[in-house]
């Protein structure tokens, strides 16, 4: 399938998520949660680079991180996936490193990387 299709599907996935409500990325409550978010970002970026369809990527990540019982975990995962699928994954710092650095330096706030929808 054409890589442009995956980018368009990813953008539609992110747009649908971000349009659904006004939100900020969940705030990490510990350094361990910053690490988990960075790990999620690494996996999400890898799935995006491999051009895995966003819906399938979401299902894969939900199984890996077992977020079915956690609304906060699901929200964080969706935010990370949406960002991984809409950003240029080949430029700048690796997504996971950027997210971890922002999370640790801001007391768990990841909005600067994951964005905030108003």
C-alpha positions as CSV (number, residue, x, y, z in Angstrom):
1,X,0.0,0.0,0.0
2,X,1.2,3.5,-0.8
3,X,3.0,5.2,2.2
4,X,0.9,8.3,1.7
5,X,-2.3,6.3,2.4
6,X,-0.8,5.4,5.8
7,X,0.0,9.0,6.6
8,X,-3.5,10.1,5.6
9,X,-5.1,7.3,7.7
10,X,-2.8,8.3,10.6
11,X,-3.8,11.9,10.3
12,X,-7.5,11.0,10.2
13,X,-7.0,8.8,13.3
14,X,-5.3,11.6,15.2
15,X,-7.9,14.2,13.9
16,X,-10.8,12.0,15.0
17,X,-9.2,11.5,18.4
18,X,-8.3,15.2,18.9
19,X,-11.7,16.4,17.7
20,X,-13.6,14.1,20.1
21,X,-12.9,16.3,23.1
22,X,-10.9,19.0,24.6
23,X,-8.0,17.4,26.4
24,X,-4.4,17.5,27.5
25,X,-2.2,14.6,27.6
26,X,-2.4,12.7,30.9
27,X,0.2,13.8,33.3
28,X,2.7,11.3,34.5
29,X,2.6,10.8,38.3
30,X,6.1,9.4,38.7
31,X,9.5,9.0,36.9
32,X,8.4,5.4,36.3
33,X,5.3,6.6,34.4
34,X,7.6,8.9,32.3
35,X,9.6,5.8,31.5
36,X,6.5,3.8,30.5
37,X,5.3,6.7,28.3
38,X,8.8,6.8,26.6
39,X,8.6,3.1,26.0
40,X,5.1,3.5,24.5
41,X,6.5,6.3,22.3
42,X,9.3,4.0,21.1
43,X,6.8,1.2,20.1
44,X,4.4,3.7,18.6
45,X,7.2,5.3,16.5
46,X,8.3,1.9,15.3
47,X,4.8,0.9,14.3
48,X,4.4,4.2,12.4
49,X,7.7,3.7,10.6
50,X,6.7,0.2,9.6
51,X,3.4,1.8,8.3
52,X,1.2,-0.4,10.4
53,X,-2.4,0.8,10.0
54,X,-3.3,3.0,13.0
55,X,-6.2,0.8,14.2
56,X,-4.0,-2.3,14.2
57,X,-1.2,-0.4,15.9
58,X,-3.7,0.6,18.6
59,X,-4.7,-3.0,19.1
60,X,-1.1,-4.1,19.3
61,X,-0.2,-1.5,21.8
62,X,-3.3,-2.2,23.9
63,X,-2.1,-5.8,24.2
64,X,1.5,-4.9,25.0
65,X,0.7,-2.4,27.7
66,X,-2.5,-4.0,29.0
67,X,-4.4,-0.7,29.2
68,X,-7.9,-2.1,28.8
69,X,-8.8,-1.5,32.5
70,X,-7.2,2.0,32.7
71,X,-8.9,5.0,31.1
72,X,-5.8,7.0,31.9
73,X,-3.6,4.4,30.2
74,X,-5.8,4.3,27.2
75,X,-5.8,8.1,26.9
76,X,-2.0,8.2,27.1
77,X,-1.6,5.5,24.6
78,X,-4.0,7.2,22.1
79,X,-2.1,10.5,22.6
80,X,1.2,8.9,21.9
81,X,0.0,6.9,18.9
82,X,-1.7,10.0,17.4
83,X,1.5,12.0,17.8
84,X,3.7,9.2,16.4
85,X,1.5,8.8,13.3
86,X,1.3,12.6,12.6
87,X,4.8,13.8,13.2
88,X,7.7,13.3,10.9
89,X,9.4,10.4,12.6
90,X,12.7,10.9,10.8
91,X,13.6,14.4,12.1
92,X,15.0,15.6,15.3
93,X,15.5,13.6,18.5
94,X,13.9,10.2,18.7
95,X,10.3,10.6,19.8
96,X,10.8,8.5,23.0
97,X,13.8,10.5,24.1
98,X,12.0,13.8,23.4
99,X,8.9,12.6,25.4
100,X,10.9,11.3,28.3
101,X,13.0,14.5,28.6
102,X,9.9,16.7,28.5
103,X,8.1,14.5,31.0
104,X,11.0,14.4,33.5
105,X,11.8,18.1,33.2
106,X,8.2,19.3,33.7
107,X,7.0,17.2,36.5
108,X,5.1,14.7,34.3
109,X,3.6,17.3,31.8
110,X,3.9,15.9,28.3
111,X,1.7,18.5,26.5
112,X,4.7,20.1,24.8
113,X,5.3,16.9,22.9
114,X,1.9,15.3,22.7
115,X,0.0,18.6,22.2
116,X,-3.1,20.0,23.7
117,X,-6.4,20.2,21.9
118,X,-8.8,23.0,22.8
